[in-house]
Amino acid sequence: MISSSEVIHCYGQLASTVSRMAALARARQWDQLPDLEARCASVVDQLKLIEPLDSLQREEVEHLVIRIREDQEEVCRLVKPQLDRLMARMAHLQMQNNIGQAYGLLQ
């Protein structure tokens, strides 16, 4: 188990990582997001082992969670259009492939 002070540190790490993800998404640097997402998942796994927090620590965690949620929502808002474009492009390529196969243009 991790101690309560480590919990605050983990939430701080999570908040800064998600904030970094938001900054990268704003800059359209999509290639760096998966590594940061993996880092977030690792921190969340650590947080599953938490001990109860006192009221002061709980208040600090609540502020960090609000910040994390806001940044997470921004990342989702910025990434979703990119995923939609990627899915549309993949569907278009699949359709081209199907047409090519139907007319014997592709092997």
Beta strands, then each sheet from edge to edge (+ up, - down):
end
